[in-house]
Each structure stands twice: as structure tokens, then as C-alpha cells.
Amino acid sequence: MPTTQLPNTSCLRPDFIWGVSTSSFQIEGATQEDGRGPSIWDVYCRSGEIRTHDTGDVACDHYHRYREDVGLMKTLGVQAYRFSVAWPRVLPLGRGSANEAGLSFYDRLIDKLLTAGIEPWLCLYHWDLPQALEEHGGWLNRDSVFWFANYASLIARRLGDRVKRFATFNEPSMFSLFSRSLGKPDRGCEDKLHLMIHNVNLAHGAAVDALRANVIDASIGCIHNRQPCRPSSASEADAAAARRLDVYWNAAFPDPQCRGTYPISMRGAIEPHMQPGDLARICRPLDWFGLNHYSPVYVKARPDSMLGYDFGDKPPAVPLTPIGWPIEPDAFRKTLQEAHTNYGLPIYVLENGYGDFGQPDQTGAVVDPGRIDFLRAYIDAMNDAASSGVDVRGYFVWSLLDNFEWDFGYSNRFGLTYVDYASLRRTPKSSFGWYAGLIKATRP
């Protein structure tokens, strides 16, 4: 691609990091191999509620094809790769005896990354809670704090000689608001939601301490999904619902983790679950703020639902991705500025991307100009944020590969690389070449 078609990166740091992100359940497959235990998502997939009854049993088969996938990253030229460890792969029961075969897989992956000159960024939790722990209450059990801290210590001791960048959680607001643990999100679940939020925050703090105790020079953060919550109409009821959701979506985790306090509007609901010293246990020193952003969400009032909201209509003038998500780069710029102002930490954008349904053309090529346009616009917006003083230090595209997209199964495709799920063949899309060109052009 000609450099004239690349985004403006003039205000980004000379040491800015370009990367890609994935997660264990979405790409690894091999769910019943080498001693891995079941996760809550394995069980949920078997319930038949995933679109077209998809499962993560094979996914992208990254467990067997990781060498090929690292080769793709090397061709792309990324400096870093954010992935997650599958808790049930290394601790099949979530606690107790470790699974050597599972730990060895991550040894091999990390060694391959380092040989390729790619820095591993390890996320401890990307939603795949061991089912054995779910049967003991999961995140609704305060013992989950100790389960998670012990898991973090295991990973730190085993992999911390080669991995220095750690995230405790990916998007805790997402897996709490939409958790398999809560069942149907009716108003009766609100107390469970508050209990879960507090336990996850405590687990974050305990994991930070475990990582610091076991990894020399660890660089630690948490990854937050931050999307503006906007009313879908001019009614005050919709505006109130949007304000309420904004607290739970955007502040319930970073506020206590980074500022040592819960948002005012939810403190009364959290109070019954608090013990003396809890906020100090949650607010541990962090090195960076992980930010995932895709688009604003539009909200309407629904009094009978959990937190009294539902998703409403999007403004007709707002452009949408093929999967129906708004394209609003300026919302990304403002989100970066707000995170910088509110939390004062260096920011790494660890997910941003474009979902579509793209397929190969008659020549076998996958041409995705919409993704290129999206990435260019959002990186331009990030550059604008940097020009205003936002300390943003890295950008990771979601995702390296098309993959299992949770309730949408394999219908939505976010990858820079097309995956033919029947053959598992990988085909770099035109956006892959565009991103490679951007990275090459911005390297010192």
C-alpha cells in the first residue's frame, strides 16, 4: 500500500508498540486434549445456545498450529502479541495439581515468539473459568480471590523468566454484565452482579501482588472495555438508563483498581460485600492501563431488566460495520482522553477491530477495504489523542485470526487472517498487508 494511504502517526512515540491480540478459548481448540479440563464456555457451547451450535472444540486449532501462527505474526512485523492462558488447560480443576502438558504448551508458544523477536503479553483470564470452579460458585464465591491468586502464582513462577508483561483480566465489565454465572439478566440478579464485581476486583488485586512477588521487573495492568453509553432517544428515561449502564460498563472496575474507590452510585450496593481493607487489597500499583474499544453503545430504558436497561436503536446517520457496530472514530479519541484524564496511566490499546462476513473471491484472495478504512480512521483518531497529550504507547489489532466470537460463533470475522474452518487454512487478507506496511513505515 502506498504510504499516502496509511494513517497519520506523527504524534505517536518513537517506541510505540504495534501488535495483535487473541484469546485462548477463541483460537486454541484441543479442548479435550492433554489433560485440559472443561471451562464454563465448553459447557455453555454444549447447551446449543451459540449461533449455528458452534463450539470451541477445534476453533482455529492454534494448539497444534501455533508455529504457523507465530510465522504469520513475524511476517506481519508486530513487536508484541497479546494472548491469554487457558486456566483449565494448566489447572484442570482450577486449583490443586498443575497439568504439565498444558504448561508445556505455553512454554513452546512463548519460546517460539521470543525466537521470532515478538514480545509475549500474557493475559491471565479471558473468560474461560474452569467449570470445576463454577460448580463451587465461581466468581460469586469469595474463595475465587485465592483460586485466582494461586493460579497467577503458578503462571508467574513457570513463565515469568520469559514473560514480563502481564494483564490480570480481559474486560471484567463484559464477563460480569453478561456472565454465564448470572443466568438470565433479570432484576433479581443485581445483588449477584455486585458480589461478582467485588470478588473479581479483589482477585485482580491479589493477582497483582502474586505477579510482583514472583516476577522480577513485571509490568502489570488490567484490560478494560470502554465504550460510551448513549441514550437511543431524547427521553430522560433512556438518558438515565445510559448513565446507569455507563457506571457498570466503564467505571466499576478501573475506578476501584486505579483510584481506590467505587463509583458513588453503586457504593451502597457493593457495601454488603465489603470487608475491612478490601479497597486497599484491590487498588494495587499498576504500570499501565489496557483499553479495548470498538464503538459506542446505544441504550434504552427497560425497567424489568437487570440495571433497568436494554440496547436501543442506533442513530440512522451513523455508519455501521457489516455486523452492525457503529463506526465512530471520534468516540475512540474521546475515550482515550477520558482514560488518560481519569486514571493517569500509560495506555495500551489492546483490542480494536472490525467485524464482517468476508469470504475469498474467485482467485482465493480476501479483500477487505472496509477493515482497512476502519483501522486507518481509528489510528488517525488515536494519533489525534496523542497530539492532545494522551500517553498512548501501543495498539493491538483484534484479531490476528478469524475465530470463535462467543455467542456469534464463527459467523463474525475480525481477523487480519482469514481462517477456512473446514480445512483450517490461513489466508492473510488485504488488511494484513496494509497493517504490515504501516508497521514497516513507522519503525525507526
TAMOSUL-V240026 format. One record per residue. PHI is phi as a letter, one per 40 degrees, with the letter a starting at -180 (none if undefined). Layout:
[[PHI] [PHI]]
This chain:
[[none] [c] [c] [c] [c] [c] [c] [c] [b] [c] [c] [c] [c] [c] [c] [d] [b] [b] [a] [b] [b] [a] [a] [d] [c] [c] [b] [c] [g] [f] [c] [b] [b] [f] [g] [c] [c] [c] [b] [c] [c] [c] [c] [c] [d] [c] [c] [g] [c] [c] [d] [f] [f] [c] [b] [c] [d] [b] [f] [c] [f] [c] [d] [c] [b] [c] [c] [c] [c] [c] [c] [c] [c] [c] [c] [c] [g] [c] [c] [a] [b] [c] [b] [b] [c] [c] [d] [c] [c] [c] [b] [d] [b] [g] [a] [g] [c] [c] [c] [d] [c] [c] [c] [c] [d] [c] [d] [c] [c] [c] [c] [c] [c] [c] [c] [c] [g] [b] [c] [c] [b] [b] [b] [c] [a] [b] [g] [c] [c] [d] [d] [c] [c] [d] [c] [b] [h] [f] [c] [c] [b] [c] [c] [d] [c] [c] [d] [c] [c] [c] [c] [d] [c] [d] [c] [c] [c] [c] [b] [c] [c] [b] [b] [b] [c] [b] [b] [c] [b] [b] [f] [c] [c] [c] [c] [c] [c] [b] [c] [c] [c] [c] [g] [c] [c] [c] [c] [c] [c] [c] [c] [c] [c] [c] [c] [c] [d] [c] [c] [c] [c] [c] [c] [d] [c] [c] [c] [d] [c] [c] [c] [c] [c] [b] [b] [c] [g] [c] [b] [b] [a] [b] [b] [b] [c] [b] [b] [d] [b] [b] [c] [c] [a] [c] [c] [c] [c] [c] [c] [c] [c] [c] [c] [c] [c] [d] [c] [c] [c] [b] [b] [c] [b] [c] [c] [c] [c] [b] [b] [g] [a] [c] [d] [d] [c] [b] [c] [c] [c] [c] [d] [c] [b] [c] [b] [d] [g] [c] [c] [c] [c] [c] [c] [b] [d] [b] [b] [a] [b] [c] [b] [b] [a] [b] [a] [c] [b] [b] [b] [b] [c] [a] [d] [c] [b] [d] [g] [g] [b] [a] [c] [b] [c] [c] [d] [c] [c] [c] [c] [b] [c] [d] [c] [g] [c] [c] [b] [b] [d] [c] [c] [c] [d] [c] [c] [c] [c] [c] [c] [c] [c] [c] [b] [g] [b] [d] [b] [b] [c] [b] [a] [a] [a] [b] [c] [a] [b] [d] [b] [c] [c] [c] [c] [g] [c] [b] [b] [b] [c] [c] [c] [c] [c] [c] [c] [c] [c] [c] [c] [d] [c] [c] [c] [c] [c] [c] [c] [c] [h] [c] [c] [b] [b] [a] [a] [b] [c] [c] [a] [d] [b] [d] [a] [c] [b] [f] [c] [c] [f] [c] [c] [c] [b] [b] [c] [c] [b] [c] [b] [c] [c] [c] [b] [g] [c] [c] [b] [d] [c] [c] [c] [c] [c] [c] [c] [d] [c] [c] [c] [c] [c] [c] [c] [c]]
